[in-house]
């Protein structure tokens, strides 16, 4: 004990103790600092990886959405025009040798030309070239409703059209969707109906556009529940625009497609 007390009272012992504690403290904080920097570097690396994954996911989502849009466009184009071609080809087969055969075959040719023109438009959007603008035709809208109705009437489906309100220019998405709704509904009526008649109602209001297609008879079942591929595509189109679409059987027979599309006021 006496030796320990003498050592404790020796000159410089306190300085050694303080120096040792200071070294230990410095080492401790150095280790903590290095550990914190490594953790920060890992967090930055992980955040960069997550951001890259999010960018890749967003890019894939954009590509998938664009592919879905193009698939709906191609379905609308091919389904409508080829359906008309099939109906007219059947008519030509049944009346081959008569004057009506020539008219039916001309209708097939016209529908085929329309299909090729719209497919060129879609392919031009997928792979535009320097001179592709000259080959592209504008997307259809309600301005082409008369030509669509004439084609359906010639194919054997009488169609009445009623337009109310003050017609005005529409946003391109609304205009195209309205046309596709009428096109899909009339095509289904031509394929699955009894060929009696169809009615198209278009109403321009201040803040929305209403489109309704009524058809009589329904021989097939693919559209009886309003969930065919074409109608599903229309539902997606209308939903993107913030509108509503209802498709169902009519109580008195036939089918009804009704849509409400929001538009800006005049």
Helices and strands as residue ranges (DSSP letters): H 2-8, H 13-94, H 99-126, G 132-134, G 142-144, H 145-155, E 159-164, H 172-192, E 198-204, E 208-215, H 229-240, E 244-249, E 255-262
